[in-house]
Amino acid sequence: MRDEISPEIFAKLADLAAFRFNPEEAEYLRMELNQQLKAIRQLETLALDVDVPLVPRGVTYTAESRPPLRPDVWVPFENPEEILNQAPEVEDGYLIVPDIPHRELD
């Protein structure tokens, strides 16, 4: 297969995406990606008529076929205390959530 993802390329991509895999996981995912590439290559060999328009989903949505957007209407909840009582931590009517741990990327 052409354009196969080598272990070295996979390791570089995983590092750029800040993923950490053990060797078995990395090899499994690399092989799965290569199978996806193989399927894409097979799809590329299909003959299509030149007059078939490109569409992002396979179904063309026009203004006439698209359902109308609903109005964005705010509807207050009757008893916000019901929701707040379910939260593990509340302060002044607001839900307190833990900080999301993060680190700066190189």
Biopython code that builds the backbone (N, CA, C, O; Angstrom):
import numpy as np
from Bio.PDB.StructureBuilder import StructureBuilder

atoms = [
    (1, "MET", "N", (0.848, -1.181, 0.000)),
    (1, "MET", "CA", (0.000, 0.000, 0.000)),
    (1, "MET", "C", (0.891, 1.241, 0.000)),
    (1, "MET", "O", (1.884, 1.316, 0.724)),
    (2, "ARG", "N", (0.515, 2.197, -0.817)),
    (2, "ARG", "CA", (1.306, 3.429, -0.851)),
    (2, "ARG", "C", (0.874, 4.347, 0.297)),
    (2, "ARG", "O", (-0.240, 4.235, 0.808)),
    (3, "ASP", "N", (1.743, 5.224, 0.681)),
    (3, "ASP", "CA", (1.463, 6.199, 1.735)),
    (3, "ASP", "C", (1.097, 5.544, 3.066)),
    (3, "ASP", "O", (0.236, 6.046, 3.788)),
    (4, "GLU", "N", (1.732, 4.452, 3.385)),
    (4, "GLU", "CA", (1.458, 3.802, 4.664)),
    (4, "GLU", "C", (2.073, 4.621, 5.793)),
    (4, "GLU", "O", (3.143, 5.210, 5.635)),
    (5, "ILE", "N", (1.398, 4.650, 6.912)),
    (5, "ILE", "CA", (1.906, 5.360, 8.085)),
    (5, "ILE", "C", (2.900, 4.449, 8.788)),
    (5, "ILE", "O", (2.534, 3.397, 9.314)),
    (6, "SER", "N", (4.142, 4.858, 8.792)),
    (6, "SER", "CA", (5.194, 4.057, 9.427)),
    (6, "SER", "C", (5.151, 4.286, 10.941)),
    (6, "SER", "O", (4.548, 5.251, 11.410)),
    (7, "PRO", "N", (5.796, 3.389, 11.704)),
    (7, "PRO", "CA", (5.844, 3.593, 13.153)),
    (7, "PRO", "C", (6.479, 4.936, 13.530)),
    (7, "PRO", "O", (6.073, 5.566, 14.506)),
    (8, "GLU", "N", (7.471, 5.368, 12.757)),
    (8, "GLU", "CA", (8.132, 6.638, 13.053)),
    (8, "GLU", "C", (7.191, 7.822, 12.830)),
    (8, "GLU", "O", (7.133, 8.743, 13.646)),
    (9, "ILE", "N", (6.451, 7.787, 11.714)),
    (9, "ILE", "CA", (5.500, 8.868, 11.429)),
    (9, "ILE", "C", (4.386, 8.875, 12.468)),
    (9, "ILE", "O", (3.973, 9.938, 12.932)),
    (10, "PHE", "N", (3.896, 7.684, 12.838)),
    (10, "PHE", "CA", (2.842, 7.611, 13.846)),
    (10, "PHE", "C", (3.339, 8.190, 15.178)),
    (10, "PHE", "O", (2.613, 8.928, 15.844)),
    (11, "ALA", "N", (4.570, 7.855, 15.560)),
    (11, "ALA", "CA", (5.123, 8.370, 16.816)),
    (11, "ALA", "C", (5.208, 9.893, 16.779)),
    (11, "ALA", "O", (4.918, 10.553, 17.776)),
    (12, "LYS", "N", (5.603, 10.453, 15.642)),
    (12, "LYS", "CA", (5.698, 11.912, 15.505)),
    (12, "LYS", "C", (4.308, 12.547, 15.588)),
    (12, "LYS", "O", (4.131, 13.557, 16.270)),
    (13, "LEU", "N", (3.319, 11.964, 14.898)),
    (13, "LEU", "CA", (1.952, 12.496, 14.954)),
    (13, "LEU", "C", (1.373, 12.420, 16.363)),
    (13, "LEU", "O", (0.729, 13.360, 16.828)),
    (14, "ALA", "N", (1.605, 11.302, 17.037)),
    (14, "ALA", "CA", (1.106, 11.148, 18.406)),
    (14, "ALA", "C", (1.754, 12.178, 19.325)),
    (14, "ALA", "O", (1.094, 12.727, 20.207)),
    (15, "ASP", "N", (3.044, 12.443, 19.123)),
    (15, "ASP", "CA", (3.741, 13.437, 19.932)),
    (15, "ASP", "C", (3.197, 14.837, 19.666)),
    (15, "ASP", "O", (3.000, 15.613, 20.601)),
    (16, "LEU", "N", (2.953, 15.168, 18.394)),
    (16, "LEU", "CA", (2.410, 16.483, 18.060)),
    (16, "LEU", "C", (1.008, 16.678, 18.653)),
    (16, "LEU", "O", (0.644, 17.791, 19.034)),
    (17, "ALA", "N", (0.232, 15.606, 18.730)),
    (17, "ALA", "CA", (-1.115, 15.682, 19.284)),
    (17, "ALA", "C", (-1.112, 15.518, 20.798)),
    (17, "ALA", "O", (-2.176, 15.534, 21.416)),
    (18, "ALA", "N", (0.050, 15.363, 21.402)),
    (18, "ALA", "CA", (0.215, 15.181, 22.849)),
    (18, "ALA", "C", (-0.500, 13.933, 23.339)),
    (18, "ALA", "O", (-1.051, 13.921, 24.439)),
    (19, "PHE", "N", (-0.494, 12.864, 22.514)),
    (19, "PHE", "CA", (-1.050, 11.576, 22.921)),
    (19, "PHE", "C", (0.076, 10.699, 23.439)),
    (19, "PHE", "O", (1.206, 10.765, 22.956)),
    (20, "ARG", "N", (-0.242, 9.894, 24.409)),
    (20, "ARG", "CA", (0.718, 8.928, 24.935)),
    (20, "ARG", "C", (0.080, 7.547, 24.843)),
    (20, "ARG", "O", (-0.964, 7.302, 25.447)),
    (21, "PHE", "N", (0.699, 6.655, 24.096)),
    (21, "PHE", "CA", (0.207, 5.293, 23.934)),
    (21, "PHE", "C", (1.287, 4.320, 24.355)),
    (21, "PHE", "O", (2.479, 4.584, 24.199)),
    (22, "ASN", "N", (0.847, 3.170, 24.899)),
    (22, "ASN", "CA", (1.836, 2.118, 25.116)),
    (22, "ASN", "C", (2.095, 1.475, 23.754)),
    (22, "ASN", "O", (1.319, 1.693, 22.824)),
    (23, "PRO", "N", (3.152, 0.697, 23.614)),
    (23, "PRO", "CA", (3.519, 0.159, 22.295)),
    (23, "PRO", "C", (2.396, -0.649, 21.620)),
    (23, "PRO", "O", (2.230, -0.572, 20.402)),
    (24, "GLU", "N", (1.630, -1.419, 22.397)),
    (24, "GLU", "CA", (0.553, -2.214, 21.811)),
    (24, "GLU", "C", (-0.561, -1.303, 21.278)),
    (24, "GLU", "O", (-1.077, -1.530, 20.184)),
    (25, "GLU", "N", (-0.926, -0.282, 22.042)),
    (25, "GLU", "CA", (-1.953, 0.655, 21.590)),
    (25, "GLU", "C", (-1.503, 1.393, 20.334)),
    (25, "GLU", "O", (-2.271, 1.561, 19.386)),
    (26, "ALA", "N", (-0.256, 1.827, 20.343)),
    (26, "ALA", "CA", (0.268, 2.576, 19.198)),
    (26, "ALA", "C", (0.237, 1.726, 17.936)),
    (26, "ALA", "O", (-0.168, 2.204, 16.876)),
    (27, "GLU", "N", (0.657, 0.485, 18.037)),
    (27, "GLU", "CA", (0.669, -0.382, 16.855)),
    (27, "GLU", "C", (-0.751, -0.671, 16.378)),
    (27, "GLU", "O", (-1.011, -0.684, 15.175)),
    (28, "TYR", "N", (-1.662, -0.900, 17.305)),
    (28, "TYR", "CA", (-3.060, -1.149, 16.927)),
    (28, "TYR", "C", (-3.647, 0.067, 16.204)),
    (28, "TYR", "O", (-4.259, -0.079, 15.146)),
    (29, "LEU", "N", (-3.463, 1.260, 16.765)),
    (29, "LEU", "CA", (-4.002, 2.469, 16.137)),
    (29, "LEU", "C", (-3.340, 2.755, 14.792)),
    (29, "LEU", "O", (-4.008, 3.192, 13.855)),
    (30, "ARG", "N", (-2.047, 2.516, 14.691)),
    (30, "ARG", "CA", (-1.347, 2.720, 13.427)),
    (30, "ARG", "C", (-1.908, 1.799, 12.353)),
    (30, "ARG", "O", (-2.121, 2.219, 11.216)),
    (31, "MET", "N", (-2.147, 0.543, 12.715)),
    (31, "MET", "CA", (-2.708, -0.405, 11.751)),
    (31, "MET", "C", (-4.133, -0.012, 11.368)),
    (31, "MET", "O", (-4.514, -0.142, 10.205)),
    (32, "GLU", "N", (-4.921, 0.465, 12.324)),
    (32, "GLU", "CA", (-6.284, 0.920, 12.021)),
    (32, "GLU", "C", (-6.256, 2.119, 11.069)),
    (32, "GLU", "O", (-7.052, 2.181, 10.132)),
    (33, "LEU", "N", (-5.354, 3.062, 11.300)),
    (33, "LEU", "CA", (-5.235, 4.207, 10.399)),
    (33, "LEU", "C", (-4.826, 3.761, 9.000)),
    (33, "LEU", "O", (-5.322, 4.290, 8.005)),
    (34, "ASN", "N", (-3.936, 2.805, 8.928)),
    (34, "ASN", "CA", (-3.527, 2.299, 7.621)),
    (34, "ASN", "C", (-4.688, 1.602, 6.917)),
    (34, "ASN", "O", (-4.800, 1.676, 5.693)),
    (35, "GLN", "N", (-5.550, 0.928, 7.672)),
    (35, "GLN", "CA", (-6.733, 0.315, 7.058)),
    (35, "GLN", "C", (-7.685, 1.390, 6.535)),
    (35, "GLN", "O", (-8.295, 1.223, 5.479)),
    (36, "GLN", "N", (-7.812, 2.494, 7.276)),
    (36, "GLN", "CA", (-8.650, 3.599, 6.810)),
    (36, "GLN", "C", (-8.074, 4.197, 5.527)),
    (36, "GLN", "O", (-8.817, 4.495, 4.592)),
    (37, "LEU", "N", (-6.765, 4.371, 5.482)),
    (37, "LEU", "CA", (-6.131, 4.878, 4.259)),
    (37, "LEU", "C", (-6.357, 3.930, 3.085)),
    (37, "LEU", "O", (-6.583, 4.370, 1.959)),
    (38, "LYS", "N", (-6.295, 2.636, 3.353)),
    (38, "LYS", "CA", (-6.541, 1.654, 2.303)),
    (38, "LYS", "C", (-7.967, 1.789, 1.770)),
    (38, "LYS", "O", (-8.185, 1.725, 0.560)),
    (39, "ALA", "N", (-8.938, 1.974, 2.667)),
    (39, "ALA", "CA", (-10.335, 2.136, 2.249)),
    (39, "ALA", "C", (-10.503, 3.417, 1.423)),
    (39, "ALA", "O", (-11.244, 3.429, 0.440)),
    (40, "ILE", "N", (-9.825, 4.479, 1.817)),
    (40, "ILE", "CA", (-9.891, 5.738, 1.064)),
    (40, "ILE", "C", (-9.311, 5.537, -0.331)),
    (40, "ILE", "O", (-9.877, 6.014, -1.315)),
    (41, "ARG", "N", (-8.186, 4.834, -0.420)),
    (41, "ARG", "CA", (-7.566, 4.574, -1.728)),
    (41, "ARG", "C", (-8.518, 3.771, -2.618)),
    (41, "ARG", "O", (-8.591, 4.009, -3.823)),
    (42, "GLN", "N", (-9.252, 2.817, -2.022)),
    (42, "GLN", "CA", (-10.211, 2.032, -2.810)),
    (42, "GLN", "C", (-11.354, 2.914, -3.296)),
    (42, "GLN", "O", (-11.816, 2.762, -4.427)),
    (43, "LEU", "N", (-11.812, 3.829, -2.455)),
    (43, "LEU", "CA", (-12.880, 4.742, -2.874)),
    (43, "LEU", "C", (-12.413, 5.658, -4.002)),
    (43, "LEU", "O", (-13.195, 6.019, -4.881)),
    (44, "GLU", "N", (-11.144, 6.026, -3.972)),
    (44, "GLU", "CA", (-10.604, 6.899, -5.019)),
    (44, "GLU", "C", (-10.621, 6.242, -6.393)),
    (44, "GLU", "O", (-10.592, 6.934, -7.410)),
    (45, "THR", "N", (-10.669, 4.917, -6.431)),
    (45, "THR", "CA", (-10.651, 4.224, -7.718)),
    (45, "THR", "C", (-12.031, 4.160, -8.365)),
    (45, "THR", "O", (-12.138, 3.782, -9.532)),
    (46, "LEU", "N", (-13.088, 4.519, -7.639)),
    (46, "LEU", "CA", (-14.435, 4.474, -8.201)),
    (46, "LEU", "C", (-14.590, 5.514, -9.300)),
    (46, "LEU", "O", (-14.178, 6.664, -9.151)),
    (47, "ALA", "N", (-15.187, 5.092, -10.396)),
    (47, "ALA", "CA", (-15.427, 6.014, -11.507)),
    (47, "ALA", "C", (-16.728, 6.778, -11.258)),
    (47, "ALA", "O", (-17.780, 6.174, -11.050)),
    (48, "LEU", "N", (-16.649, 8.082, -11.280)),
    (48, "LEU", "CA", (-17.825, 8.929, -11.100)),
    (48, "LEU", "C", (-18.030, 9.765, -12.351)),
    (48, "LEU", "O", (-17.071, 10.173, -13.008)),
    (49, "ASP", "N", (-19.292, 10.013, -12.672)),
    (49, "ASP", "CA", (-19.579, 10.904, -13.786)),
    (49, "ASP", "C", (-19.078, 12.304, -13.437)),
    (49, "ASP", "O", (-19.129, 12.722, -12.281)),
    (50, "VAL", "N", (-18.600, 13.009, -14.436)),
    (50, "VAL", "CA", (-18.055, 14.342, -14.198)),
    (50, "VAL", "C", (-19.141, 15.345, -13.821)),
    (50, "VAL", "O", (-18.842, 16.394, -13.250)),
    (51, "ASP", "N", (-20.401, 15.032, -14.136)),
    (51, "ASP", "CA", (-21.474, 15.976, -13.808)),
    (51, "ASP", "C", (-22.078, 15.739, -12.431)),
    (51, "ASP", "O", (-23.052, 16.401, -12.072)),
    (52, "VAL", "N", (-21.523, 14.808, -11.647)),
    (52, "VAL", "CA", (-22.005, 14.578, -10.283)),
    (52, "VAL", "C", (-21.436, 15.686, -9.401)),
    (52, "VAL", "O", (-20.220, 15.795, -9.247)),
    (53, "PRO", "N", (-22.320, 16.518, -8.818)),
    (53, "PRO", "CA", (-21.802, 17.619, -8.001)),
    (53, "PRO", "C", (-21.231, 17.126, -6.666)),
    (53, "PRO", "O", (-21.704, 16.141, -6.100)),
    (54, "LEU", "N", (-20.224, 17.819, -6.187)),
    (54, "LEU", "CA", (-19.647, 17.504, -4.891)),
    (54, "LEU", "C", (-20.541, 18.069, -3.791)),
    (54, "LEU", "O", (-20.973, 19.219, -3.862)),
    (55, "VAL", "N", (-20.815, 17.255, -2.778)),
    (55, "VAL", "CA", (-21.611, 17.706, -1.637)),
    (55, "VAL", "C", (-20.926, 17.208, -0.365)),
    (55, "VAL", "O", (-20.314, 16.140, -0.369)),
    (56, "PRO", "N", (-21.024, 17.966, 0.711)),
    (56, "PRO", "CA", (-20.310, 17.575, 1.926)),
    (56, "PRO", "C", (-20.894, 16.352, 2.636)),
    (56, "PRO", "O", (-20.165, 15.652, 3.338)),
    (57, "ARG", "N", (-22.206, 16.076, 2.469)),
    (57, "ARG", "CA", (-22.820, 14.989, 3.221)),
    (57, "ARG", "C", (-23.449, 13.912, 2.344)),
    (57, "ARG", "O", (-23.898, 12.894, 2.870)),
    (58, "GLY", "N", (-23.496, 14.094, 1.068)),
    (58, "GLY", "CA", (-24.161, 13.140, 0.213)),
    (58, "GLY", "C", (-25.583, 13.558, -0.111)),
    (58, "GLY", "O", (-26.198, 13.000, -1.020)),
    (59, "VAL", "N", (-26.114, 14.523, 0.613)),
    (59, "VAL", "CA", (-27.457, 15.049, 0.362)),
    (59, "VAL", "C", (-27.321, 16.556, 0.195)),
    (59, "VAL", "O", (-26.752, 17.237, 1.049)),
    (60, "THR", "N", (-27.844, 17.062, -0.898)),
    (60, "THR", "CA", (-27.787, 18.495, -1.128)),
    (60, "THR", "C", (-28.942, 19.161, -0.394)),
    (60, "THR", "O", (-30.102, 18.803, -0.603)),
    (61, "TYR", "N", (-28.637, 20.112, 0.451)),
    (61, "TYR", "CA", (-29.656, 20.858, 1.180)),
    (61, "TYR", "C", (-29.802, 22.230, 0.537)),
    (61, "TYR", "O", (-28.848, 23.003, 0.448)),
    (62, "THR", "N", (-30.994, 22.501, 0.104)),
    (62, "THR", "CA", (-31.280, 23.813, -0.461)),
    (62, "THR", "C", (-32.154, 24.575, 0.514)),
    (62, "THR", "O", (-32.642, 24.006, 1.491)),
    (63, "ALA", "N", (-32.352, 25.844, 0.261)),
    (63, "ALA", "CA", (-33.205, 26.654, 1.137)),
    (63, "ALA", "C", (-34.624, 26.095, 1.177)),
    (63, "ALA", "O", (-35.307, 26.196, 2.196)),
    (64, "GLU", "N", (-35.066, 25.504, 0.064)),
    (64, "GLU", "CA", (-36.425, 24.961, 0.019)),
    (64, "GLU", "C", (-36.556, 23.654, 0.801)),
    (64, "GLU", "O", (-37.614, 23.381, 1.366)),
    (65, "SER", "N", (-35.507, 22.851, 0.840)),
    (65, "SER", "CA", (-35.598, 21.556, 1.513)),
    (65, "SER", "C", (-35.173, 21.604, 2.976)),
    (65, "SER", "O", (-35.414, 20.652, 3.718)),
    (66, "ARG", "N", (-34.562, 22.666, 3.388)),
    (66, "ARG", "CA", (-34.077, 22.793, 4.760)),
    (66, "ARG", "C", (-35.224, 23.231, 5.674)),
    (66, "ARG", "O", (-35.962, 24.151, 5.322)),
    (67, "PRO", "N", (-35.393, 22.594, 6.840)),
    (67, "PRO", "CA", (-36.443, 23.054, 7.743)),
    (67, "PRO", "C", (-36.103, 24.443, 8.277)),
    (67, "PRO", "O", (-34.929, 24.787, 8.409)),
    (68, "PRO", "N", (-37.115, 25.235, 8.581)),
    (68, "PRO", "CA", (-36.832, 26.583, 9.082)),
    (68, "PRO", "C", (-36.205, 26.531, 10.476)),
    (68, "PRO", "O", (-36.468, 25.619, 11.260)),
    (69, "LEU", "N", (-35.382, 27.519, 10.762)),
    (69, "LEU", "CA", (-34.757, 27.605, 12.075)),
    (69, "LEU", "C", (-35.794, 28.001, 13.117)),
    (69, "LEU", "O", (-36.688, 28.806, 12.859)),
    (70, "ARG", "N", (-35.651, 27.417, 14.291)),
    (70, "ARG", "CA", (-36.548, 27.794, 15.380)),
    (70, "ARG", "C", (-36.062, 29.112, 15.973)),
    (70, "ARG", "O", (-34.862, 29.387, 15.976)),
    (71, "PRO", "N", (-36.983, 29.924, 16.473)),
    (71, "PRO", "CA", (-36.541, 31.156, 17.132)),
    (71, "PRO", "C", (-35.814, 30.820, 18.436)),
    (71, "PRO", "O", (-36.167, 29.870, 19.134)),
    (72, "ASP", "N", (-34.817, 31.600, 18.739)),
    (72, "ASP", "CA", (-34.050, 31.415, 19.961)),
    (72, "ASP", "C", (-34.762, 32.158, 21.080)),
    (72, "ASP", "O", (-34.623, 33.373, 21.222)),
    (73, "VAL", "N", (-35.526, 31.414, 21.872)),
    (73, "VAL", "CA", (-36.353, 32.016, 22.912)),
    (73, "VAL", "C", (-35.887, 31.498, 24.267)),
    (73, "VAL", "O", (-35.765, 30.292, 24.480)),
    (74, "TRP", "N", (-35.634, 32.423, 25.169)),
    (74, "TRP", "CA", (-35.232, 32.042, 26.519)),
    (74, "TRP", "C", (-36.477, 31.719, 27.324)),
    (74, "TRP", "O", (-37.414, 32.515, 27.383)),
    (75, "VAL", "N", (-36.482, 30.538, 27.949)),
    (75, "VAL", "CA", (-37.592, 30.129, 28.802)),
    (75, "VAL", "C", (-36.989, 29.809, 30.164)),
    (75, "VAL", "O", (-36.234, 28.845, 30.293)),
    (76, "PRO", "N", (-37.314, 30.604, 31.183)),
    (76, "PRO", "CA", (-36.726, 30.354, 32.502)),
    (76, "PRO", "C", (-37.258, 29.063, 33.112)),
    (76, "PRO", "O", (-38.418, 28.699, 32.918)),
    (77, "PHE", "N", (-36.389, 28.377, 33.855)),
    (77, "PHE", "CA", (-36.790, 27.165, 34.569)),
    (77, "PHE", "C", (-37.567, 27.587, 35.804)),
    (77, "PHE", "O", (-37.182, 28.527, 36.499)),
    (78, "GLU", "N", (-38.659, 26.891, 36.071)),
    (78, "GLU", "CA", (-39.547, 27.293, 37.164)),
    (78, "GLU", "C", (-38.886, 27.219, 38.535)),
    (78, "GLU", "O", (-39.134, 28.066, 39.392)),
    (79, "ASN", "N", (-38.042, 26.205, 38.746)),
    (79, "ASN", "CA", (-37.454, 26.019, 40.070)),
    (79, "ASN", "C", (-35.950, 25.763, 39.934)),
    (79, "ASN", "O", (-35.525, 24.608, 39.942)),
    (80, "PRO", "N", (-35.137, 26.820, 39.810)),
    (80, "PRO", "CA", (-33.697, 26.599, 39.659)),
    (80, "PRO", "C", (-33.061, 25.906, 40.865)),
    (80, "PRO", "O", (-32.017, 25.267, 40.731)),
    (81, "GLU", "N", (-33.669, 26.023, 42.018)),
    (81, "GLU", "CA", (-33.128, 25.346, 43.209)),
    (81, "GLU", "C", (-33.109, 23.836, 43.014)),
    (81, "GLU", "O", (-32.252, 23.145, 43.565)),
    (82, "GLU", "N", (-34.048, 23.326, 42.234)),
    (82, "GLU", "CA", (-34.104, 21.893, 41.955)),
    (82, "GLU", "C", (-32.819, 21.428, 41.275)),
    (82, "GLU", "O", (-32.310, 20.347, 41.570)),
    (83, "ILE", "N", (-32.303, 22.243, 40.370)),
    (83, "ILE", "CA", (-31.058, 21.907, 39.687)),
    (83, "ILE", "C", (-29.872, 22.156, 40.609)),
    (83, "ILE", "O", (-28.977, 21.317, 40.707)),
    (84, "LEU", "N", (-29.859, 23.297, 41.282)),
    (84, "LEU", "CA", (-28.731, 23.649, 42.143)),
    (84, "LEU", "C", (-28.556, 22.658, 43.285)),
    (84, "LEU", "O", (-27.432, 22.417, 43.724)),
    (85, "ASN", "N", (-29.650, 22.080, 43.770)),
    (85, "ASN", "CA", (-29.561, 21.106, 44.862)),
    (85, "ASN", "C", (-28.882, 19.814, 44.427)),
    (85, "ASN", "O", (-28.435, 19.038, 45.272)),
    (86, "GLN", "N", (-28.800, 19.575, 43.136)),
    (86, "GLN", "CA", (-28.156, 18.359, 42.629)),
    (86, "GLN", "C", (-26.651, 18.550, 42.434)),
    (86, "GLN", "O", (-25.915, 17.576, 42.272)),
    (87, "ALA", "N", (-26.201, 19.784, 42.451)),
    (87, "ALA", "CA", (-24.787, 20.067, 42.188)),
    (87, "ALA", "C", (-23.949, 19.768, 43.424)),
    (87, "ALA", "O", (-24.410, 19.968, 44.548)),
    (88, "PRO", "N", (-22.722, 19.291, 43.226)),
    (88, "PRO", "CA", (-21.866, 19.024, 44.377)),
    (88, "PRO", "C", (-21.405, 20.292, 45.093)),
    (88, "PRO", "O", (-21.140, 20.271, 46.295)),
    (89, "GLU", "N", (-21.311, 21.410, 44.341)),
    (89, "GLU", "CA", (-20.859, 22.654, 44.963)),
    (89, "GLU", "C", (-21.528, 23.841, 44.271)),
    (89, "GLU", "O", (-21.518, 23.945, 43.044)),
    (90, "VAL", "N", (-22.113, 24.742, 45.081)),
    (90, "VAL", "CA", (-22.822, 25.920, 44.581)),
    (90, "VAL", "C", (-22.387, 27.121, 45.408)),
    (90, "VAL", "O", (-22.163, 27.011, 46.614)),
    (91, "GLU", "N", (-22.271, 28.265, 44.750)),
    (91, "GLU", "CA", (-21.938, 29.500, 45.461)),
    (91, "GLU", "C", (-22.720, 30.652, 44.843)),
    (91, "GLU", "O", (-22.595, 30.910, 43.646)),
    (92, "ASP", "N", (-23.512, 31.336, 45.630)),
    (92, "ASP", "CA", (-24.311, 32.481, 45.183)),
    (92, "ASP", "C", (-25.169, 32.163, 43.958)),
    (92, "ASP", "O", (-25.322, 32.993, 43.062)),
    (93, "GLY", "N", (-25.729, 30.945, 43.931)),
    (93, "GLY", "CA", (-26.600, 30.565, 42.828)),
    (93, "GLY", "C", (-25.877, 30.101, 41.577)),
    (93, "GLY", "O", (-26.512, 29.883, 40.545)),
    (94, "TYR", "N", (-24.556, 29.944, 41.646)),
    (94, "TYR", "CA", (-23.771, 29.490, 40.501)),
    (94, "TYR", "C", (-23.159, 28.121, 40.798)),
    (94, "TYR", "O", (-22.773, 27.840, 41.933)),
    (95, "LEU", "N", (-23.074, 27.287, 39.786)),
    (95, "LEU", "CA", (-22.425, 25.987, 39.934)),
    (95, "LEU", "C", (-20.918, 26.194, 39.972)),
    (95, "LEU", "O", (-20.371, 26.936, 39.157)),
    (96, "ILE", "N", (-20.253, 25.550, 40.903)),
    (96, "ILE", "CA", (-18.797, 25.605, 41.002)),
    (96, "ILE", "C", (-18.256, 24.326, 40.361)),
    (96, "ILE", "O", (-18.626, 23.218, 40.748)),
    (97, "VAL", "N", (-17.383, 24.498, 39.383)),
    (97, "VAL", "CA", (-16.799, 23.349, 38.700)),
    (97, "VAL", "C", (-15.294, 23.373, 38.922)),
    (97, "VAL", "O", (-14.703, 24.440, 39.093)),
    (98, "PRO", "N", (-14.670, 22.189, 38.919)),
    (98, "PRO", "CA", (-13.220, 22.163, 39.133)),
    (98, "PRO", "C", (-12.485, 22.743, 37.923)),
    (98, "PRO", "O", (-12.987, 22.722, 36.799)),
    (99, "ASP", "N", (-11.294, 23.254, 38.184)),
    (99, "ASP", "CA", (-10.454, 23.743, 37.103)),
    (99, "ASP", "C", (-10.073, 22.575, 36.193)),
    (99, "ASP", "O", (-9.914, 21.445, 36.653)),
    (100, "ILE", "N", (-9.930, 22.856, 34.916)),
    (100, "ILE", "CA", (-9.480, 21.850, 33.967)),
    (100, "ILE", "C", (-7.962, 21.902, 33.945)),
    (100, "ILE", "O", (-7.381, 22.931, 33.601)),
    (101, "PRO", "N", (-7.313, 20.798, 34.312)),
    (101, "PRO", "CA", (-5.848, 20.824, 34.306)),
    (101, "PRO", "C", (-5.337, 20.947, 32.872)),
    (101, "PRO", "O", (-5.871, 20.323, 31.956)),
    (102, "HIS", "N", (-4.315, 21.746, 32.694)),
    (102, "HIS", "CA", (-3.726, 21.924, 31.385)),
    (102, "HIS", "C", (-2.242, 22.267, 31.546)),
    (102, "HIS", "O", (-1.759, 22.619, 32.622)),
    (103, "ARG", "N", (-1.569, 22.145, 30.437)),
    (103, "ARG", "CA", (-0.155, 22.516, 30.440)),
    (103, "ARG", "C", (0.148, 23.179, 29.110)),
    (103, "ARG", "O", (-0.541, 22.956, 28.115)),
    (104, "GLU", "N", (1.170, 23.982, 29.109)),
    (104, "GLU", "CA", (1.589, 24.649, 27.878)),
    (104, "GLU", "C", (2.263, 23.634, 26.968)),
    (104, "GLU", "O", (3.073, 22.829, 27.427)),
    (105, "LEU", "N", (1.935, 23.666, 25.689)),
    (105, "LEU", "CA", (2.576, 22.777, 24.724)),
    (105, "LEU", "C", (3.884, 23.379, 24.256)),
    (105, "LEU", "O", (4.030, 24.600, 24.197)),
    (106, "ASP", "N", (4.826, 22.530, 23.928)),
    (106, "ASP", "CA", (6.132, 22.996, 23.450)),
    (106, "ASP", "C", (6.016, 23.631, 22.077)),
    (106, "ASP", "O", (7.017, 24.080, 21.518)),
]
sb = StructureBuilder()
sb.init_structure("model")
sb.init_model(0)
sb.init_chain("A")
sb.init_seg("    ")
for serial, (resi, resn, name, xyz) in enumerate(atoms, 1):
    if name == "N":
        sb.init_residue(resn, " ", resi, " ")
    sb.init_atom(name, np.array(xyz, "f"), 0.0, 1.0, " ", f" {name:<3s}", serial, name[0])
structure = sb.get_structure()
